[in-house]
Amino acid sequence: MAKLQLPDVTLLIMDTKCHELARLAIEDSIRDIDFGDVIIFSDLPIHVPGTRWVKVDPWPSVERCCEFVWYELSDHIKTSHWMIVQWDAWVLHVDCWRPEFLDYDYVGAPWWYNDPWNVGNGSGLRSMRLMRYLIDNRDTFPMRMPEDGVLCRHYRPALEQRGFRWPSEQLASQFAFECTRPSPTSRHFMFHDMFNFPLVLDGDRLAERLRLIYANPYIRRGKKIAELESGRRPLIMPRLAQPAA
């Protein structure tokens, strides 16, 4: 099967804590896709053919990493859009890609809210025109935490008035899932979060990830292992399904 061609999208990952898991996420994401560029931002080299490494100092906090995303990342991007993957977020089903994703300025997995601002998980697709606008108008739209929630729920109404676009919940759900899904067997272009690993991995691939997770002091200090071991699963929200034609 020919690779999906996405010349207008830069794939990127930013990781200074989980290097081997980041490498696996990038490898899975580029296996069946040719992106316009693939950038790995890390303190140490992460060797994946077809990618370029940009050295960064370890971020002292998640907030500082998000400030980099808002105010510095654009200096490295030459395509119209960029897509973030993480050590626990990568491409799943290439055939779920839709060209209309690129018609929007922010495409991320839907959350669980029942309101018009339910689209926007941070592992996803963003337009350069949106990110440049945030840089040029940082006094009006400063980066605040959680950055995806602030951008997509608090700033979104004002940004839409300025011409920026978010997709419907249904289209965003085709792009990715995290804490919600239309059904237990729905297919998506990508996903996010470690508690979903048993849903997207099996056999040796799951065992490899688990070995790296349990050996990583940074992950062990957080809550993600507890969520995985508790058997947490996404909420099933049928309204996220694509409407019938």
VENQUITA-V833480 format. One record per residue. SS is DSSP state (H for helix, E for strand, C for the rest). OMEGA is omega in whole degrees, 0 to 359 (none if undefined). NEAR is the number of other C-alpha atoms within 10 Angstrom. Layout:
# VENQUITA-V833480
SS|OMEGA|NEAR ; SS|OMEGA|NEAR
This chain:
# VENQUITA-V833480
C|179|4 ; C|179|7 ; C|172|12 ; E|181|15 ; E|178|12 ; E|184|18 ; E|181|14 ; E|183|16 ; E|170|24 ; E|174|23 ; E|180|26 ; E|174|22 ; E|178|22 ; E|186|24 ; C|174|23 ; C|183|16 ; C|190|18 ; C|193|19 ; H|182|20 ; H|176|16 ; H|176|20 ; H|179|24 ; H|180|20 ; H|180|19 ; H|178|19 ; H|180|25 ; H|179|18 ; H|185|15 ; H|183|21 ; H|184|21 ; C|184|12 ; C|183|18 ; E|168|16 ; E|178|19 ; E|176|22 ; E|178|18 ; E|176|19 ; E|185|23 ; E|175|19 ; E|176|24 ; E|183|21 ; E|177|22 ; C|180|18 ; C|178|17 ; C|172|14 ; C|191|20 ; C|174|14 ; C|180|15 ; C|179|9 ; C|179|12 ; C|172|18 ; E|183|16 ; E|173|18 ; E|183|15 ; E|175|13 ; C|172|14 ; C|177|10 ; C|179|16 ; C|182|17 ; C|182|9 ; C|175|8 ; H|179|12 ; H|180|15 ; H|176|12 ; H|179|16 ; H|175|20 ; H|175|16 ; H|180|15 ; H|185|16 ; H|194|20 ; H|185|17 ; C|185|14 ; H|184|17 ; H|179|17 ; H|184|8 ; H|189|10 ; C|179|19 ; C|180|14 ; C|182|18 ; C|181|16 ; E|169|24 ; E|185|25 ; E|179|20 ; E|164|18 ; C|181|23 ; E|180|23 ; C|177|23 ; C|179|19 ; E|180|26 ; C|182|26 ; E|179|24 ; C|189|19 ; C|184|16 ; H|183|18 ; H|176|11 ; H|176|15 ; C|176|17 ; C|179|12 ; H|182|8 ; H|173|9 ; H|183|18 ; H|175|18 ; H|187|13 ; C|183|16 ; C|179|21 ; E|178|30 ; E|178|30 ; C|181|31 ; C|174|30 ; E|173|26 ; C|185|20 ; C|184|17 ; C|177|9 ; C|180|8 ; C|185|8 ; C|186|11 ; C|188|19 ; C|184|20 ; E|173|28 ; C|175|27 ; C|190|24 ; C|176|23 ; C|184|25 ; C|190|24 ; E|177|25 ; E|177|25 ; E|176|22 ; H|181|20 ; H|176|14 ; H|184|19 ; H|176|20 ; H|179|15 ; H|178|14 ; H|177|19 ; H|184|18 ; H|183|12 ; C|185|11 ; C|177|13 ; C|179|9 ; C|183|10 ; C|180|17 ; C|175|17 ; C|176|21 ; C|182|13 ; C|352|13 ; C|193|12 ; H|180|20 ; H|178|20 ; H|178|19 ; H|182|16 ; H|190|21 ; H|179|21 ; H|183|16 ; H|182|13 ; C|188|16 ; H|182|21 ; H|180|15 ; H|180|11 ; H|176|18 ; H|177|12 ; H|179|9 ; C|173|9 ; C|179|9 ; C|192|18 ; C|170|18 ; E|179|23 ; C|172|18 ; C|175|16 ; H|183|23 ; H|179|18 ; H|178|22 ; H|179|27 ; H|174|29 ; H|180|25 ; H|187|27 ; E|169|29 ; E|175|27 ; C|184|24 ; C|178|20 ; E|175|20 ; E|176|27 ; C|180|20 ; C|180|15 ; C|183|13 ; C|182|8 ; C|180|11 ; C|187|19 ; C|179|21 ; C|178|19 ; E|179|26 ; E|175|29 ; C|167|24 ; C|188|18 ; H|181|21 ; H|176|22 ; H|183|21 ; H|180|19 ; H|179|13 ; H|186|13 ; H|181|13 ; C|172|14 ; C|175|11 ; H|184|8 ; H|181|9 ; H|176|12 ; H|181|14 ; H|179|12 ; H|179|14 ; H|182|18 ; H|178|16 ; H|180|10 ; H|180|14 ; H|184|20 ; H|178|12 ; C|187|10 ; C|182|16 ; H|181|11 ; H|180|11 ; H|182|15 ; H|180|13 ; H|183|9 ; C|184|10 ; C|189|9 ; H|179|15 ; H|178|16 ; H|178|12 ; H|179|15 ; H|184|16 ; H|179|9 ; C|182|10 ; C|179|10 ; C|179|13 ; C|179|18 ; C|172|17 ; E|177|15 ; E|182|14 ; C|185|14 ; H|181|12 ; H|177|13 ; H|181|20 ; C|178|17 ; C|180|15 ; C|177|8 ; C|181|4 ; C|none|3
